[in-house]
Amino acid sequence: MHDAADHAADHVSDDALACWLAAPGRAEIRREPLPPPGPLDVRVRALHSGVSRGTEALVFRGEVPPGEHARMRAPFQAGDFPAPVKYGYASVGVVEAGPADVLGRTVFCLHPHQDRYVVPAAAVHVLPPGVPPARAVLAANMETAVNVLWDAGPRIGERIAVVGGGVVGLLVAWLAARLPGVRVQVVDHQPARRAVAEALGASFAEPGGAAPEADLVVHASGSAEGLATALRLAAFEATVLEASWHGTRPVAVPLGEAFHARRLTLKSTQVGHVATAQRARFDTRRRMALALELLADPVLDALVTDVAPFAELPAVLARLADETRGPPATLCQRIDYPGAAFA
């Protein structure tokens, strides 16, 4: 039950600050009304949010295909693609009004970048013990990596190549490397990713020096060149799992050469549905609970490479989406909100 102070707080209606894509290539912080929470709602004060670099860069550039506008909607998105739209899905905050079982708790929510927001209580996930808020911004990426591994179905003792050393690729590598007898190699153009890959239990190679004959290949580079590398590294009757999302960009897939002779399987994976193998037992809430539990390992802090205050988010999005700069060195970009603590 709420006490009198909580009840009064529930009826406070003031403004929130949110990041909106005003037009492709231009984001801005806007003030908007914050509705009072209903009896089954919570009001959350954000501590951190994470930028999903690949997807949010596509959104920022206006590259969501018209046919995918409905499927690409984030759970609490406002507006429509291409713009104006409020987008994002990796927010961590404290419940400052709501049911007693979550009041004052630190939670994760699939919400856009916003300093305070009201959502149904069922939409928030209490952080497990040992998972600090600053690391919990990886939860959506971890949920994707879990689903990728479920779709991939790795087996004990396999040689696995992960092409693309971004956040999702590295999390896939970390999960796979924990399987008995499995050897995982991360393949990426950026040598700086070596240290992170090795810290996560994988080896590292640039594309020209990657080991061939992989039993399973996960492609997560977001590029046609990466997909070609993934196909080249696959062994006889191996599966290449495509975890990248390319938006409106056509991708040339090299299906000549040894593709047919090796009897390769090219398979898609996407986090919007729980992987088929687990769907009878896992719903999305149970999957997210698992993702949060997996974030208890401090080694994963190495994936949060860049930090900026909320006020700078429009400039951060522009930088991450600017392809003229070449491959970004940023892995996870964390956004910090006023009042966030880092203990």
C-alpha positions as CSV (number, residue, x, y, z in Angstrom):
1,M,0.0,0.0,0.0
2,H,1.0,3.6,-0.4
3,D,1.3,5.9,2.6
4,A,-0.1,9.4,2.4
5,A,3.1,10.9,1.1
6,D,3.3,8.4,-1.7
7,H,-0.4,9.0,-2.6
8,A,0.2,12.7,-2.8
9,A,3.3,12.2,-4.9
10,D,1.3,10.0,-7.3
11,H,-0.8,13.0,-8.2
12,V,2.1,15.3,-9.0
13,S,2.0,16.3,-12.6
14,D,5.0,18.2,-13.9
15,D,7.4,18.1,-16.9
16,A,10.0,15.7,-18.1
17,L,12.9,16.2,-20.5
18,A,13.2,13.7,-23.4
19,C,15.4,13.3,-26.4
20,W,13.6,13.5,-29.7
21,L,14.7,13.0,-33.3
22,A,13.3,16.2,-34.7
23,A,14.3,15.2,-38.3
24,P,16.7,12.7,-39.7
25,G,20.2,13.9,-38.7
26,R,19.0,16.2,-35.9
27,A,18.0,15.4,-32.3
28,E,17.0,17.8,-29.5
29,I,16.0,17.7,-25.9
30,R,12.4,18.6,-25.5
31,R,10.2,19.4,-22.4
32,E,7.0,17.5,-22.3
33,P,4.2,16.9,-19.7
34,L,4.7,14.1,-17.3
35,P,1.3,12.5,-16.4
36,P,0.5,11.4,-12.9
37,P,0.9,7.6,-12.4
38,G,-2.3,5.5,-12.1
39,P,-2.7,2.8,-9.5
40,L,-0.9,0.2,-11.6
41,D,1.8,2.6,-12.8
42,V,5.3,3.7,-11.6
43,R,7.1,6.9,-12.0
44,V,10.8,6.4,-12.7
45,R,13.6,8.9,-12.3
46,A,16.4,8.0,-14.8
47,L,19.9,7.4,-13.6
48,H,21.4,6.1,-16.9
49,S,20.5,5.1,-20.4
50,G,22.4,3.3,-23.0
51,V,22.6,4.1,-26.7
52,S,22.1,1.0,-28.9
53,R,24.7,2.3,-31.4
54,G,23.8,0.3,-34.5
55,T,20.0,0.6,-34.4
56,E,19.9,4.1,-33.1
57,A,22.3,5.3,-35.7
58,L,20.0,3.9,-38.4
59,V,17.1,5.6,-36.7
60,F,19.0,8.9,-36.5
61,R,19.9,8.8,-40.2
62,G,16.3,8.0,-41.1
63,E,17.1,4.6,-42.5
64,V,14.3,2.5,-41.1
65,P,12.5,0.9,-44.1
66,P,8.9,2.0,-44.5
67,G,7.8,-1.6,-44.4
68,E,9.5,-2.1,-41.0
69,H,8.0,1.0,-39.3
70,A,5.5,-1.0,-37.2
71,R,7.9,-3.8,-36.3
72,M,10.7,-1.4,-35.3
73,R,8.6,0.5,-32.8
74,A,10.2,0.5,-29.4
75,P,7.9,-0.3,-26.4
76,F,7.4,3.3,-25.3
77,Q,8.3,5.1,-28.5
78,A,6.4,8.3,-29.3
79,G,5.9,9.6,-32.8
80,D,6.6,7.8,-36.0
81,F,9.5,7.0,-38.3
82,P,11.3,8.7,-39.8
83,A,10.6,11.7,-37.5
84,P,9.7,13.3,-35.2
85,V,10.2,10.3,-33.0
86,K,11.3,9.6,-29.4
87,Y,13.3,6.3,-29.6
88,G,15.5,4.2,-27.3
89,Y,15.1,1.1,-25.1
90,A,17.8,1.0,-22.4
91,S,16.9,3.1,-19.4
92,V,17.9,2.4,-15.7
93,G,16.3,4.4,-12.9
94,V,14.8,4.6,-9.5
95,V,11.0,4.2,-8.9
96,E,9.9,7.3,-7.1
97,A,6.2,6.6,-7.1
98,G,4.3,3.3,-7.4
99,P,3.4,0.0,-5.8
100,A,5.2,-0.8,-2.5
101,D,7.0,-3.8,-3.9
102,V,9.0,-1.6,-6.3
103,L,8.9,1.8,-4.6
104,G,12.5,3.0,-4.2
105,R,13.9,0.1,-6.2
106,T,16.4,0.4,-9.0
107,V,14.9,-0.9,-12.3
108,F,15.5,-1.4,-16.0
109,C,12.9,-0.4,-18.5
110,L,12.8,-0.5,-22.3
111,H,12.1,3.2,-22.5
112,P,13.5,6.1,-24.7
113,H,16.1,8.6,-23.3
114,Q,14.1,10.7,-20.8
115,D,14.8,12.0,-17.3
116,R,11.5,10.9,-15.7
117,Y,8.7,8.8,-17.1
118,V,5.5,7.0,-16.2
119,V,5.0,3.4,-17.3
120,P,2.9,0.4,-16.1
121,A,4.6,-1.3,-13.2
122,A,4.7,-4.5,-15.2
123,A,7.1,-2.8,-17.7
124,V,10.0,-2.4,-15.2
125,H,12.5,-5.1,-14.1
126,V,14.1,-4.8,-10.6
127,L,17.9,-5.1,-10.9
128,P,19.2,-8.3,-9.2
129,P,21.7,-8.0,-6.4
130,G,25.2,-7.4,-7.7
131,V,24.2,-5.6,-10.9
132,P,25.0,-1.9,-10.6
133,P,22.8,0.6,-12.4
134,A,25.7,1.9,-14.6
135,R,26.2,-1.6,-16.0
136,A,22.6,-2.4,-16.3
137,V,22.4,-0.2,-19.4
138,L,23.7,-3.4,-21.2
139,A,20.5,-5.3,-20.5
140,A,18.8,-4.9,-23.8
141,N,22.1,-5.9,-25.6
142,M,22.5,-8.9,-23.3
143,E,18.9,-9.9,-24.0
144,T,19.7,-9.8,-27.8
145,A,22.9,-11.8,-27.2
146,V,21.0,-14.5,-25.3
147,N,18.4,-14.8,-28.1
148,V,21.2,-15.0,-30.7
149,L,22.8,-17.9,-28.8
150,W,19.5,-19.7,-28.5
151,D,18.9,-19.3,-32.2
152,A,22.5,-20.4,-32.9
153,G,22.3,-23.6,-30.8
154,P,26.1,-23.9,-30.1
155,R,27.4,-27.3,-29.1
156,I,30.1,-28.4,-26.7
157,G,33.6,-28.3,-28.2
158,E,32.7,-26.2,-31.3
159,R,34.9,-23.6,-32.9
160,I,32.8,-20.4,-33.1
161,A,33.6,-17.2,-35.0
162,V,31.9,-13.9,-34.1
163,V,32.3,-11.4,-36.9
164,G,31.9,-7.9,-35.6
165,G,33.2,-6.9,-32.2
166,G,30.5,-4.4,-31.2
167,V,28.5,-4.8,-28.0
168,V,26.2,-7.5,-29.2
169,G,29.0,-9.5,-30.9
170,L,31.2,-9.3,-27.8
171,L,28.4,-10.4,-25.5
172,V,27.7,-13.3,-27.8
173,A,31.4,-14.2,-27.7
174,W,31.4,-13.9,-23.8
175,L,28.3,-16.2,-23.5
176,A,29.7,-18.8,-26.0
177,A,33.1,-18.8,-24.4
178,R,31.6,-20.1,-21.2
179,L,30.5,-23.4,-22.8
180,P,32.8,-26.3,-22.2
181,G,35.4,-26.9,-24.8
182,V,34.2,-24.1,-27.0
183,R,36.8,-21.9,-28.7
184,V,35.6,-18.4,-29.7
185,Q,37.3,-16.0,-32.1
186,V,36.1,-12.4,-32.4
187,V,36.9,-11.0,-35.9
188,D,37.0,-7.2,-36.3
189,H,38.8,-4.6,-38.3
190,Q,39.7,-2.6,-35.2
191,P,42.7,-4.0,-33.4
192,A,41.7,-2.1,-30.2
193,R,39.0,-4.6,-29.7
194,R,41.5,-7.4,-29.0
195,A,41.9,-6.5,-25.3
196,V,38.2,-6.5,-24.7
197,A,37.7,-9.8,-26.6
198,E,40.5,-11.5,-24.7
199,A,39.1,-10.2,-21.3
200,L,35.8,-11.8,-22.2
201,G,37.4,-15.2,-22.9
202,A,37.7,-15.1,-26.7
203,S,40.7,-14.8,-29.0
204,F,40.8,-12.0,-31.6
205,A,41.8,-11.7,-35.3
206,E,41.5,-9.1,-38.0
207,P,39.5,-10.4,-41.0
208,G,42.6,-11.3,-43.1
209,G,44.1,-13.4,-40.3
210,A,40.9,-15.1,-39.0
211,A,40.9,-18.9,-38.5
212,P,38.7,-20.7,-41.1
213,E,36.6,-23.9,-40.6
214,A,34.4,-22.5,-37.9
215,D,31.6,-24.8,-36.9
216,L,29.3,-21.9,-36.2
217,V,29.6,-18.2,-37.3
218,V,27.7,-15.3,-35.9
219,H,27.7,-12.2,-38.0
220,A,27.2,-9.0,-36.1
221,S,29.3,-6.4,-38.0
222,G,26.4,-4.6,-39.7
223,S,28.3,-4.6,-43.0
224,A,28.2,-6.5,-46.3
225,E,32.0,-7.1,-46.0
226,G,31.5,-8.7,-42.6
227,L,28.9,-11.0,-44.0
228,A,31.2,-12.1,-46.7
229,T,33.9,-12.8,-44.1
230,A,31.4,-14.8,-42.1
231,L,30.6,-17.0,-45.1
232,R,34.2,-17.4,-45.9
233,L,35.1,-18.7,-42.4
234,A,32.3,-21.3,-42.2
235,A,33.2,-24.9,-42.4
236,F,31.3,-27.7,-44.3
237,E,27.6,-27.6,-43.4
238,A,28.1,-24.9,-40.8
239,T,25.5,-22.3,-40.0
240,V,26.1,-18.6,-40.4
241,L,23.7,-16.7,-38.2
242,E,22.9,-13.1,-39.3
243,A,22.5,-10.9,-36.3
244,S,23.0,-7.6,-38.0
245,W,20.2,-5.4,-39.1
246,H,20.9,-3.3,-42.2
247,G,17.9,-1.0,-42.4
248,T,17.2,0.3,-45.9
249,R,20.6,-0.7,-47.2
250,P,20.8,-3.5,-49.8
251,V,23.4,-6.1,-48.9
252,A,25.3,-8.1,-51.5
253,V,25.5,-11.7,-50.3
254,P,28.3,-13.8,-52.0
255,L,26.4,-17.0,-52.7
256,G,28.8,-18.1,-55.3
257,E,32.3,-19.6,-54.7
258,A,32.0,-22.3,-52.0
259,F,28.6,-21.4,-50.6
260,H,26.7,-24.3,-52.2
261,A,29.7,-26.8,-52.2
262,R,30.0,-26.3,-48.4
263,R,26.2,-26.7,-48.0
264,L,26.2,-23.7,-45.7
265,T,23.1,-22.5,-43.9
266,L,22.4,-18.7,-43.7
267,K,19.9,-18.0,-40.9
268,S,18.4,-14.9,-39.4
269,T,17.9,-14.0,-35.8
270,Q,15.9,-11.2,-34.2
271,V,15.1,-10.3,-30.6
272,G,11.5,-9.3,-31.3
273,H,10.5,-13.0,-30.8
274,V,11.9,-15.4,-28.2
275,A,14.0,-18.0,-30.1
276,T,12.0,-21.0,-31.3
277,A,13.9,-23.5,-29.2
278,Q,13.0,-21.6,-25.9
279,R,9.6,-20.1,-26.8
280,A,7.5,-22.8,-25.0
281,R,9.1,-22.0,-21.7
282,F,10.4,-18.4,-21.9
283,D,8.4,-15.3,-22.4
284,T,10.1,-11.9,-22.9
285,R,9.9,-11.1,-19.2
286,R,11.7,-14.3,-18.2
287,R,14.3,-13.7,-20.9
288,M,15.0,-10.2,-19.6
289,A,15.3,-11.5,-16.0
290,L,18.0,-13.9,-17.3
291,A,19.8,-11.1,-19.2
292,L,19.9,-9.0,-16.0
293,E,21.2,-11.9,-13.9
294,L,24.0,-12.4,-16.4
295,L,25.2,-8.8,-16.0
296,A,26.5,-9.6,-12.5
297,D,30.0,-10.2,-13.9
298,P,32.2,-7.1,-13.5
299,V,34.3,-8.0,-16.6
300,L,31.4,-6.6,-18.6
301,D,32.2,-3.1,-17.5
302,A,34.8,-3.1,-20.2
303,L,32.0,-2.8,-22.8
304,V,30.9,0.6,-21.4
305,T,33.6,2.7,-23.1
306,D,32.0,6.2,-23.4
307,V,30.0,8.3,-21.0
308,A,28.2,11.6,-21.5
309,P,25.6,13.7,-19.7
310,F,22.0,13.7,-20.9
311,A,22.3,17.3,-22.1
312,E,24.9,16.2,-24.7
313,L,22.9,13.3,-26.1
314,P,21.8,15.0,-29.3
315,A,25.5,15.7,-30.2
316,V,26.4,12.1,-29.1
317,L,23.9,10.6,-31.5
318,A,25.1,12.8,-34.3
319,R,28.7,11.6,-33.7
320,L,27.8,7.9,-33.5
321,A,25.8,8.1,-36.7
322,D,28.4,10.0,-38.7
323,E,29.9,7.4,-41.1
324,T,32.5,9.9,-42.4
325,R,34.5,9.3,-39.2
326,G,35.0,5.6,-40.1
327,P,34.2,2.7,-37.7
328,P,33.4,4.2,-34.3
329,A,35.7,3.2,-31.4
330,T,32.7,3.5,-29.0
331,L,31.2,0.2,-27.8
332,C,28.4,1.0,-25.3
333,Q,27.7,4.7,-25.0
334,R,26.2,5.4,-21.5
335,I,24.2,8.6,-20.8
336,D,24.1,9.8,-17.3
337,Y,21.3,11.9,-15.8
338,P,21.5,14.4,-12.9
339,G,21.7,12.7,-9.5
340,A,23.1,9.4,-10.8
341,A,25.5,7.7,-8.4
342,F,28.3,5.3,-9.4
343,A,28.9,3.3,-6.3
